[in-house]
Every structure is written in structure tokens, then in C-alpha cells.
């Protein structure tokens, strides 16, 4: 089954065929770095970074760009409140973003460009639009003339008259049309500015993404993604200015995720009903927050609650417990040579079927909740096998472990990377050996001390007739 993705531009699922065979150019709108990110901000970052992982799993070479907006009205206002420069504010919250990104197990983009580092490219793009008759200058402010671009509204599916009525756009009577948007803003007293052909000023919000996308990925790219709130006006304006400048399609596939709600209201800083990722990191693990985000289809709304995060924590632990017990079983002396019995052949077939079902789910418009369900379907099968008192097949154990490291780890990112997990499990194995030696010597005090030490490391021992079973309690 080929990968199909819902394209906001066509409003239907389409087979994903990249512009160049084997390569994908992908741009994700990043944060405006004036404060800590909240979980609503984090949703597109997690979703589309996971899509990037999956594309790489499928064999594509992905060039992925995610920007930082480091100059806009919010940046200026917050810097003034804190009595620091906009540059200092940006540097602080870019570093804070990476702290939260590491917590969420987000990989770095190939390039994380900043708007203020690309003023030359931004000015060159505006000049090109001016030469082509799409931009006009009024007293140092440069605007894009929307009426000149005949396809305006094709992403949001509205006509210009509807957009005029519904858009939240600052009224500026100097503009030719109320829906015309700023490409360059004349500087006000106390604001950062850069020299330009139109006088001292700074870029508008939309132009930065077009300029940086073109610089690093070219005039036409495969995927541009972000939250649904960016469809209009941000992404609509990106299309207009980019395609007006180049005469080429800007993006082949536009992808947008649904909102996160808190008490049935869209989560946003303007409403004050946000839950910062930094606050969540004090009570939950990043794997659980990431799992929570991936537990709903990316285009569906997702309602935030502490209870759902607790459930996500428990679900991640269930997967970790399977891996922990697989690795523990691989170190036991009862492992037999790989002459497979019928039951073991069947387990491997079921593992392959679960893998295929996982892939089919992600190929169907990146359906992560269905893909995750197949991780648990196979967990039931392998747990029954681990609970039996017969010798275990090394092949079955290794392939089952790799199944989880590949799909839960490498693709979804909801468990730690293999190296880090294995290092921790090696430490646990050494403590288990010490405990077994203590029990053989009937040193119950030391045995209990080791049990408590393991508990502090997030592992509970369960002594069963079939041997020791392990359970994570992070």
C-alpha cells in the first residue's frame, strides 16, 4: 500500500509522490520564540517530526527545515516588558525550545533558520514582488496586493470577499485593499530595524517562511506543514507571495493538524488557557506527552486532560515492560537453539502481520492511533509467550525486541533510543544478578535492599513460578 496523505489544498487524500524520487523536501512552521511553548504548539512539532521519521523508515532521504520567528510584535512587546533586547529574548527562548524539544524526544531539523538571519533574502524576495507588480510601498510599509494574485484563497477554500469579512486583519486605510498584507513594516521608535530600499524597518510575518523555504529547499517543495490555525492567513499568504514571485507551485502537499482543546476550548496563549510543556515536564515523562499527542489522528481535535496523560504514561510503561522482559529473557540460561516449534513460528508470523498492519495504518493518512493499537495487539501475544515456563527461542525474542525498537522507538519515538534503554537495562540486569546471589545465600536483607534500589530506578520485581518478571513504574 502506498503512502497517502490528506492534502489541505485539494481537500482529499492523495498518494504521496515526491518531486524527486527517493528525496523529500519538508518545511515545518516553527515557534515564535517570545515564551515557552505550550502543548498546542508542540502538537504539530511532534506529529510532523514523526512523519519525517516514518518517511526515513520508508527509505526516503528527508531534508527538513523548521524555522524560528525571532522578530514580530509579540517579540517586541515581551522584550519591552522584560527590559531586554529582542535578540536576547529570542536567544533565551530558542534555547528553552530545545530543552522542551529534547524532553519530547524531537530530533533536530537539518536547518533551524531564524528570520533575522535572512533579512537579505527577505528583501530580495520583496524587491522581486515589487518588480512584478504584486507589491506596493506606502511611506516605508510594503504590502502585497492580493487582487493581483488570481488564486488567492485556494488553500483555505474561501473567496476574497468572504476572507475580507472573516479575517482578523489590522485596519490600515492606506492599503489598496483591507486584505492586503504586510511584506515589510516601517520601524517605530524603540523597535529593532534593518536598512532596506524602503527605509529602516523589519519583515512582516509571512515573508520569512517563503524566503527561508526557497533558500534551503528551492522554489517548489514536497511538504509544508503546521497547525490548522496557520491555513489562513499565514499559509495562504505564503502561497500568494511565493507563487507570484516564482511563477511555480510553492508546495505539493499541505498538511495541517487539528487543535488541542482544554475544557472544550481551543488552547491558545490569547485565551490564557494554555498548558506549557515545561510545566508538564515536572509531572510526566516526555514519552507520555508524546504518546498522548500521537494517540489521536493528527487531523482530529484532541482534548487535553491530566487523566489522559496518566493513561498515556501507563501505556508507555506497558510497551517498556515488554521490552524489559524480552531483554531480561535474552540473558537467561534457558534460551534454546533456534529450532522453532509451531507456536514460535506462529508468533513470528503474528509479529510480521502486526508490522504490516502498523505500516498500513501509517500509510493511510498517517493514522498513528491505529498503528499504536498494533503494538499492543502483539504485546498480548508476546507476553503470553514470556509467561510460559518453557525455554525461549532467541530468534523470537530478538525479533520481537527489534519490532518494538523499530516501531515504538525509531518511528514513533515513544520509547528511548535503543542505546540509552539498553544501557539502563544492563544496570538493572547487574542488580538482578546480585539479588539472585543474595537469595541463594538466604541474605534476605540484601535482597530486599536491591529490590528497593530497583524500585528507585523505576522497576518493580514480580517473583512468579516461571521466574522474575519486571515492570516499569516511572
N, C-alpha and C positions, 0 to 999 in steps of 0.2 A: 504494500500500500504506500502510495506517495504521500509526502507531507502536504497537508492542506491547511491554509491559514485564512482567517476572516479578514478581508481587506476592507477597511472603512471606506476607501474610495469607490469601490464597486458595490459595497454592501452585500457581499456574498463570500462564501468560502472558495478559495482558488488554489489550484495546485501550485506549490512553491517551485518556481523555476528561476534560479538566479541569472543575472545578466551575463555572467561569465561562469562557465562550467567549473564546479568544484570550489568556487570562491563566493563569499557573501560579504557585502559592504553594509554595515549596520550602524545607525546613529540613534542614540537614546538621549532624550532631553534630560539633562541633569538638574541638580538643585540650584536655586538662588541662595547663595551662601550668606544669609544675614542672620541665621539662627540654627538651632538644632533641627534635624529632620524629624518628622513625625511618621507614624506607621502608614498614613495615607500616602506620604511622599515615598516611603520605602516600597510600597506595593509594585509600582512599575519597575523599580530598580531590581527587585528580586525576580519578578516574572520574566523580564526580558533578558536578564543575565542568565537565567535558567534556560531560556530559549537558545541563547548563544551557546551554552554548554551542550544542549541537545544537537544543535547543528554541527558542532565539532564532533560529537559522538557519531553522527551520521557520515562523517568524513569530510565535511566542508572546512576550508580554511577561512576563518571569520576575521575580518578587520572591523573592530568595534570601537566606536568613538562615543564618549559621554562627556558633555561639556559642564562647565561651571559658569553660571551667570554671576559675575562679580561686579557688575555696575548696573544699578537701576534705582528707582525711587525708594524701594524698601531698604536697599543697602545704604543709601544716603541718609534716610531718616533714622535708621538704627545706629549708624555710626555717630550721628549727631547726639543721640540720646546717651550713648556710651562715652562720648567725648574722645573718640579715637578717629583715625582716618578710615576711609572706605577700604583702602588697601589692607590696613591692619585687621579690620573686621573680616574681610574676605579670607585672609591668610588663616585667621583663627578658626573660622567655621569650615574651611576646606579640610583642615587637619581634623576637626571634630567629625566631619563627614566620614573620613577614612576610619576613624575609631568605630563609628557605627557600622560602616561597611564591613569591617573585619568581624564585628560581632555577628552580623548577618551572613557571614561566610560568602561575601560578594567578592568575586575576582576583580582585579583592576582592568579597566578598559585599556586598549592599546594606546590610546591618547585620551587625556583629560584636559582639553583646551580651555583656556579662560578667555572671556570676551575682551578683557583689557589688554591681552597679549596679541590681539588680532585686529587692532584698530586700522592698520594699513590695508588689510584685506577687506575690512568692512567699508572703508572709504572708497576703495577701488570698485566695489560692487555697487555702491550708491551712485558713483560717477557714471558707471555703465548704464544704470537705470535712467539717470538724468539724460544721457546722450540719446537713449532710445525713446525718450518722451514719456516715460512712466513715472518720473519723479519731478517734483517742483519745489523750489526754495521760497520760503516766505520769512524774511527777516532772520535768517540763520537757522530756521527749522525746515527740515526737508521731509516731505510727505510722499507716500506712494498714492498715485491716482487710481483708485480701484476701478472706475468706469472704463479705463483703458484696457483692463485685463478681462477679456470676454468670459473666461471660465471661472471667474471668482464665485465662490460658493459651492464648487463641485465636491469638496470634501465633506462639508457639513450638510450638504443636500438642501440648502435653502437658497432662495433668490436674494438679490441685493436689497430689494425693498423690505423683505422680512428681516434681514440682518440689520438694516438700519433701525428697525423698530425694537429688536430684541437685544442688540449688543450693548454691553456696558462700556461705552467709549466716552472719554472726556470731551466735552463740548468745546470746540475751538472754531469760532466764527470766521477765522481767516482761511480755513480749509475750503477747497472747492466742493467737497462733499463730506458730510459728517462721518462717513465710514472710512475715509482716507486715513491711513495710519502712518505713524512717525518712523522714519528711517534714521534721522539724525535730530538731536534735540540741542537747541542753543543752551549754553550753560547759564545757570542762575548764580547769583553771588554765593560763595561758600561751597559750591559744588565742584567735584573733580571735572576736568575738561582736557580735551586734546585739540590741537590745531587741525583745521580742515579747510577745504576750499570755500566753505560756507561760514567760516568763523569758528571760534572756540566753542566746543560742545562735546557731546557724548552720543554713543549709538542708541537707537531705540532697541526694544527688547527683541523683536522678531529677526532683525537683520543678522544678529550674531550667529544664529544657528545655520542660516544659509551660507554665510561666508566660511564658517569653520567646516561645515559638511563638504563644501566644494573643495576646500583646501586639502583636506585629508582623504576624501573618498571620491572626488570627482563630481561632474555635473549631474549625473544620474546614479542613484544608489538603489540597493535592493530593499532594505527595510528601514523605516523611520518609525519610532515607537514612543509612546508616552501615555499619560493618563487621559481619560475621556475629556477632562476639563480643558485640554490643550487643543482639541479639534478646532474650536473657534474661540478666539481669533488667531491663536499663535500658529497652528499648523496651516490653517487656511492662508494666512499671510505669508508664511514661508513658501508655499506653493506659488503664490502670485508673484512674489519678488524674484524667486529663483527661476521660474519658467519664463518670466518676462525678460530676464537678463540673458538667459542662455538659448531660449527657443527650444529647449529639450525637456522631456518629462523629468521632474525632480526626483520622485520616489516611485518605485514599482508597487511596493506593499506598505500600506499604512496600517499599523496595529495600535490598538488602544485598549487599556484595561478599564474595568468598572471601578466605581467609587468604593471607599470604605466608609461605613456608617457607624455612628455612635449614638445609641438610643434613637435609631431610625432617622438621624440627621447626618447629612454628608459631613465628614470630618474635614475641617479646614481651619487655618490659623485665624481667618477673618471672623469666624463664628466663635472662636475660643474653645472649641470642643475637641481639642487635639490630644493625642497620646504620643508623647515623644519616645522615640526608640531608646534614648538614653535612660529614661525612666523605666521602661520595660526591662532593660538590661539588668536592673537591680533586683528583679523578681523572677525573671525567666532566662532560660538559655537562648542563645541566638538560633540554635537549631529548631527550637519550638516556635519561635516567632516566624522563622522562615517556613516551617511546616504549615503554620496557620495561614499564611499568605497563599501557599500553594494548594491548600485544602479545598479551595473553591475554584471554579473555572474562571480564567482571567477576565473574561468579559462580563461576568456576573457581579452584582453587588456583594459586598462582604460586610457583615455586621460584626463589629468588634465587641468582645466581652472577655472578662477575666476567666470566666468558666471555659470558654473556647480555647484560650491559651493554655489552661491547665490540661484540657483534653489533648491538645497538641503536644504538650510535654510528655504525657503518658504514652501517646502514640510513638513519639520518637524513641522513648525508652523501650518500647516493645521491639522495635527494629534493632536497637543496640543490644538488647538481651539475646536476640537470635544470633547476632554476630559474635557476641561474647562467648556464648555457649558453643558455637561452631569452632571458634579458635581454641577454646578450652578442650573440646573433644579431640581436636587435631593433635594435642600434646599428650593424650592418654595412651597407655601401653596397649590397649585393646584394638587399636586400629589394625585392620586386616589388609591383606593384599587386595588389589582391585579385581577380584573375580566377582562380578556383580551378581547378586541374586535378583530374582524377578521384581521384588519390592523396590530395590535400589535402582534398577533400570527404569521403573515406573516413576520414581522420584525425579530422576534426571529428565525424563520426558515432560513431567509436570513443570520442572524448572524452565525448560525450553519453551513450553507453552505460556508460562507466566511472563517470560521475557518478551515473547512475541506479542502477547496481549498488552503489555506495558508500552511497547513501541507503537502498536496500532492506536492506542489511546492518545499518545502524544502526536502522532501523525494526523489525528482528527482534530484539527484546530487546537492543538496543544492542551489536551484535556488532562491536566495534572491530577485532579481528584480521582478519576477513573484509573489512571496509571498507578497512583498510590495504592488503590484497593488491591491491585495485583501483587504488590509487595506483601500485603497481609494475607492474601489467599495462599501464597506459597509458604508464608511463615507457619500457618497451621499444619501444613504437610511436614515441614522440616522439624517442627517442634515435636510432633509425634515420633518421628524417627529418632530424634535426640533422646527422647524419654525411654526408648526401648533399652533393655539390658543386654542386647547382643552387640557383638563387635561392629564397629562402624567402618564404612568404606572411606578411605582417604579421598578418592575421586569425588564422591558425593559431597563430602564436607567442603573440599576446596572449591568445587564449582558453585556450591550454594553460597559460600562466603563471597566469592567473586561476583555472584549475582547481586548481592546487596551492596558491595563496594562500588560496583559499576552504576547501578540504577539509583540507589538511595544516596550514594556518595558522589560519584563523578558527575552524574546527570542532574539530580535534584539538589544536591548539596545539603541534605538534611541530616547527614551524619558527618563526622570529622573525616578528614582525609585519611587514607589507609595508613600512611606512615605514622601519623600522630596517634591514631587509635591503637595501632599495633604496639607502639612504644608503651602506652599506658597498660595495655593488656599484658605485656611482658612483665611489668612490675607487679601486676595482680597475680600472675602465674607464680612468681617467685614467693609471694606471700602465701599462696595456696600450698606450695611445697613445704614451707616452714610449718604451716598449720598441720599438714598431714604428718610430718615428722613429730611434732609435739603430741598429736593424738596417739601416734604409735607408742610414744613413751608415756602415755597417760598423763601428760603435763597439761591438764585441763585449763589451768590458769593462763598459760601462754596461748593456748588455742583460743580462748575467749578474747585475749588481748588482740590477737591477729584478726579475729572476726570483727572487733570494733574498729581496728585500723582500716580494714577493707570497707567498712560502713562509712568511715570518714572520707574514703576515696570514691564513695558513691556506688558501692557494690554490696549487695546482701547475699549471704550464702544460704542455700537451702539444701540440707542433707536429706537425700532421698534414697530408697533401696537401690536405685540404679546409679547412685553416686552423687557428687556435688553438682548442684545447678546454681547458676549465677543470675543475679537480677540487678540491673542498674536502678538507682534511686536519685539521680541528680536533681 
